[in-house]
Amino acid sequence: MLVNIFSSSDPLVSHGRHFGRTMFALCNYPSLLTNGILRLDQMEDTPLEDFPAEERREHRVFEQLLESYPGLLDRLKDGSEEDILHVGELIGKGAAGARGDDTKTLKSAILDWIAPTGEAIHPPLHRNVKVDRGFNHERTGFLLCPVGLDWNDSAYDRLWSGELWVCGDQWPIFVYANYTYDPEDPWLGLLRSRLLAFKHIFTSPSSVEREPKATRSGNARLHGMTSVTIASIAYIATQVRRVWFALSSSSVFSRTDTTTDSETFYHSLLDLFEDPEESKEVDELMTWWNHQIFPTASAAKRPVSANSALMKIRQRQLALKQVQVSSPNVISS
């Protein structure tokens, strides 16, 4: 048996923290691994395309997990059912721990970001009290108000009283740049809000408004992360939406939450990102985020300017290669 050699310091716990943030957050990892191993056997006779959509998505996550952790598949195949469950528990422990830590650090920090520019929040919000947040407060209520509703009109009373139920796929206004939603162009400013605290989680809390000064490496550097992932954007938005957290009167980021419906919110974003019809807009969003978070890495991937000397050199080399291919006996001088 392999269980006895596992411990809380197992690197799978650390890996689970990063995987949950960047690849898939809300997941039952023991079930994911158990189902994934069983499905591998089934796929010898049945292609993945023939499985239900939910199982296909689960298997994609399973494959991403295997790819991200070399040797994991052999470790699972060599272990017993109990070993597989324990590995899943270790990964899940890391993912859940990351969510809890991120929630804790964002609770206070986010209060400094939601005040209107140059103004104080009125009435004041207390850092360690949540009952005055959510739809119970003018500012947090406005930020959580679903797009398409007017917080300053009829929405306030209906949301505050609970008469109007907010589903997870009704995105709040805070996910839009400048908290502005254009019903004629729903992609405009989507997920470009300053409240999406990517730097706070992945680089360092001190880098949110300025260059990082932290002496310890941020989560991105610790895990060799040089670009954002679609799941990491969805993760940050879900954390901030508060599905149990800083903008909401709820207190737990949980898979079983029904009040703020975090899992539906998270999956609604992933569904959008994975829709082939939206690939152009998703690529533009990813490029925008990479420029914000990893400017050095993204600069290296930018296309060469059309009239630059470098472009001229590359065009010349390409032309020479084409000549050599079409006329092998011609030698360039």
ABEGO torsion letter per residue (X at the ends): XAAAABBAABAAAAAAAAAAAAABABBBAAAAAAAAAAAAAAAAABBAAABBAAAAAAAAAAAAAAAABBGAAAAAAABBAAAAAAAAAAAAAAAAAAAAAAAAAAAAAAAAAABBBGBBBOBBBBAABAAABEAABAAAAAAABBBGBBAABAAAAAAAAGABBBBAABBBAAABBGGBBBAABAABGBGABAABBAAAAAABAAAAABBBABABBBAAAAAGBABBBAAAAAAAAAAAAGAGBAABABABBBAABAAAGAAAAAAAAAAAAABAAAAAAAAAAAAAAAAAABAAAAAAABBBBAABAAAAAAAAAAAAAAAAAABAABBBX
